[in-house]
Amino acid sequence: MSRIYLPSDASKAQQKAARKAQEERRGILKALSHKQVSRRDLIRMGLFTGAGILAPIRGLNPFVPNLLAQVSGGSSIPTGLPRSPLFGATAFSQPMPRFDVLQRKPMSSLDYCPPTKESNQTLQQVDPELGGGRGPIEGRPPGPMWAHQKWEQFQPQVAVEVSQMGNKGPNTSYNPGVSSYAQKLLDIAPGSELALRFHPSMPIQDENSVWTFNGTIPPKLLIGRYGEPILFRHWNRLPTNDRLNNGFGIHTISTHEHNGHHGAENDGFTGAFFFPNQFYDYHYPILLAGFTSMNTGATDRFASSPSDRGGLIQVPGDWHETMSTHWFHDHMFGFTSQNVYKGNAGMFNIYSGLDRGAEDVNDGVNLRLPSGQATKNGKSWGILDYDINLMLADKAFDANGQLAMDIFQFDGFLGDVMTVNLAYKPYFNVERRKYRFRILNGSVARFFKLALADTSGVAQAIYQIGNDGNLLPRALKLTELDQQGIAERYDIVIDFSKYAIGTKLHLVNLAEHQDGRMPSDNLTLAQALSGTSSDPCVGRFLEFRIVANPAYPDKSVVPGFTETYPMGVAAPTSPMLIPNPDLSQIPVACERTFEWNRGAGQSTTGPTSEPNGPWGVSYNGGATLAADYGRISSAPKMGTREIWHLKNGGGGWDHPVHVHFEEGQIMARDGLASNVPRWERGRKDVYRLRPGGDVTISLQFRDFAGTYMEHCHNTTHEDHAMLLRWDVNPDGTAELSAMPSPVPTPQGVTFVDPTEVL
């Protein structure tokens, strides 16, 4: 039975009790979200246990039986949370919106306030709600330590400007970035006004129920290519009054480009947040890892970027480190889960000579993955017609249809409404040809496990080509994917050419949850389609409708699978995608162990410290500690390779652990290389530990320095408080030169010395 939501056949008495419990908790939720009380206050008042979970109080905790929820015979069941109202919305009755492509502008568009190497400390008036006085226009911490690294070497060439804001009205400038014939398949007419709601039958969201990029939906897509640095100016246009949040979310933000290879000042450090009416200039140079030590003369054609004229621009670095599918999201200390759930999440496609986004360019480098054709589209790279971004996320709604979140769920919040690209169970029209799908798990705590089924429930083939931001060494042909943890990205190819027009297929979720700690079961396809699961997000959630023959012949391939090679198109010369970097000649400088546990304590106090867990991390056998972004847990030396052991301290939960900045390779699971499945044998940046399990990874630390993080990407666990900081020393020495920690205010950033160095 689900420990989150009432069953679909719950009695009226059970539903009434659940609504009453929800209403009685609303005041406490509001006070907690407004920071009028802390979790420590709630423990002192007896509303939370010392372990940081909601106390067993009837009528307040939904998992305590309510007298009104008794079943016949005297036994009782957990009250559960009330199901979200759908207002008559039905599955597969609305088209799936493609991501909204962010406009790439010339740098001159920022001439009104030109970007600078060090933070722009020009003073402005601070709103009285934020304390008044004067403060800097840019929220980036000041001084040389937070200056953009390698700024002169990689001057930004493209400007992208966004604002974080509440719902300001319909999207009147929606741009899916596709050709006219691909646009026709969307069932969304060009120039349509897209209101901010999750289905046409559901209410429009209130201004502060959601906080999205530019205050609109669909989610936003950033487009970039290697060797073309981007200046990403992010304005905070959220309410200056932090109580105007409709019950959850905080108006300070820090934007993490997951998993960008760039300086720490651009990483979205959890303590480098900024306030309403400020901006933060993020510098994304888009470079191959190892560019300071490998292929420094840019002589290797495989280390390259697509030119506008169809050729290649060679770049320094290791081409085996080429990345493709990133995303960006909020990383505010203690509030990541709430802000991301509220809408602070987008995706970032990175194009290269290998992954060009133009399937008809056959230059011996381009892998020719499904995308579209330069000769038909007029673009020589980054064609999106058959290259589709999917952001999966579970949501919940209150009785008025407004986005809702229960911030009491410290084990992990789960929604009961399945969305794709912020649309409730949509359909998507396709042609009879191959499509690439870049799938992001954008949930708070929910894992997915995906399969493709026809209307009879028979599993269909999927080709997996990528895991996290990286293409695999070899593509895999599967009938279902592995579990997909929060923040993991799986790139797949589906070949619709063998299906007749009129056929319908569905993506199906097989991972069943009872709570937010981890999936309770991996169901069979038949079980998931039976309708008997108590988890509302199990089953079909995205419908593919095969509606047309290809607009032009498909020239894409999946290397290694000859059935995907079109007639008359040259076959790939290799079955490989992107082989892993060769680590055989790189010595290991250090081994470290991080154990991810429940029952964390805290050894520090102050503005950088989270006072309570319940989640935390133990470093090298030490105490399990709750997060403090002023504590430095480790300090890898610049230019070295290390082995990290990530251990799950318990069997009752799973943790998808994200290590910032560097891609890693999984060397072993539970001590054995043979335990690493095929789909995890490429480079990764999120590592699911599995219950009671451990993962051994290899990492290199190159090119940039500063303050980085690792954390559980069940963002509820991260916020409460499973996160730690590690630093790469700027001068490359083994001895740590401890970097001070920023403490932002609207009137300016101050710095404090590290609270602890482990």
C-alpha angles and dihedrals in degrees: 000000000000114000091202110049136030116255115262091250096051115147123249089252091055092047091049092050092049092050090049092051090048093051094047090054094047094085092052091046090051093050092047093048090049090050090238086131132022129219086255089058091050091052090050090050091051095245093114131038122237088257088064099252129124110275118246097259117152112239092020106056109056092211094062113089112252118215088238091055098060116130124217115288095038099276118124139208131208112280092227126189121296116261118255114259114242098193092223096312112150131199119272095008098118132054118252111248117228116230115280107246115228115233116254108216136184116264088248088074087076095053089111086072110004117213117251136203092240121042115285103246096182105146125239135175113277118222113253089237086065096047101277126239121092132308141167121286091223120059096204109115111262130244138044096299090066096036117122108272117232089006095151093046095050107030112184115260101181129048123209118181125191137168128214106221147140126262107305097172137287123336103255096173103050111165117184089179096231136126123267094260092050089047091058091060093056095074085221110110119226110263093022116153109237113205117210101256134110097236133005089248093052125082122268109257119254117248095263100031088087132026109196137163106285089355094275144093149267101064115265128255123209116205122205143153135207116276095020108099118213128211105210108195110194117193121199106221096162122128115289087218104077091204092068093086104105091241105314142042132058126243096230118086143184118193118222118197098209112239105349122162099226143101120309090244087069097042098089095248109204092237096047095079127148137212138238113291092025129101132207120212110216116195113210107184092178099217136165112252112255094033091140094053110022131056087352091166092055093234099142115091091206089063095069151115129227116259122217090246096056099265134102132268108205118222134188123257140059112313089203085072094059112139131201118173120047135154136202130218146152120289102183112162109260094356106065094112094050097045095045092047088049091059110281097131135099138157133247123206113200117198128204141167088271097044099032104156094232112096097193096059104101105181100140091259106060112088090210097224118175111289115111137276131286092212091057101034102041092230123104096205143013097039110171103187093106099014107089130188116212122189111192118200138156116226138185132208135203125232090278093053095253120140108268136188131188103219090186090077098097092166088062134297118249127192125211099215118078117218136183116199087350092302123118111246098321134183126236126205117223140180125236095269142077122300131188118220122196102202121198124188098220097171129121099234108342122115120205133207112191135206133169117232137180121225090272091057096252115146117245131206122273125187112213112206104163144035119195110331094335140083112237122246087247133012118246130216110218142160094213135016128235120261109291114216126207111292094013116129122208118192113203139172123219119193108212094174094097094058126086122240107271094038119131126206130180139209107228130199113222099176112102121200130196093177140354098271096084141312112299093209145358103230126209115248090253092052093048091051095045094082093229099110117111089215108093093207096059116102137029115356109156125042122205114203116197100215109156148021115254115288086227133357115296111244098175125113140193102221113235096026111088093190087070094055109103119226113264093021120111112253119238114268091224135033089219128104107190117335118219120262113269109252097171096102097040113095121223110245099186144358122215134182126213118185118198111213148161122238099054123183129200127234098182142052134200141075095314095051132091105216099210141024132175084190125051149146133251117210120210094338097313129128120305103252134192117234123291114167088201092061115091108211099179142355117209115201118247112257097021139112123230138185116226125194113207110195130187108223095206145031098224097074144030128224125203098207118204121201111197128226104009132064114229139200122230106235097178145356117215088352098306130098089206090065092066107100121224094255091058096051095093128072118297143180100192119058120192106212096197120216110310091351136125135211127206113208137181119221135179123206112211149149101005138050140201142078118336137165147218124200147149109280092213081101093207087061090045092054093046085058123278101134136105138183130232128181134213108210113238095224094048096240123142092233113085119241094200111231118217119245122242121240106192125206129167088252093055145297121284126188134227129193117256110283093217140358114206 
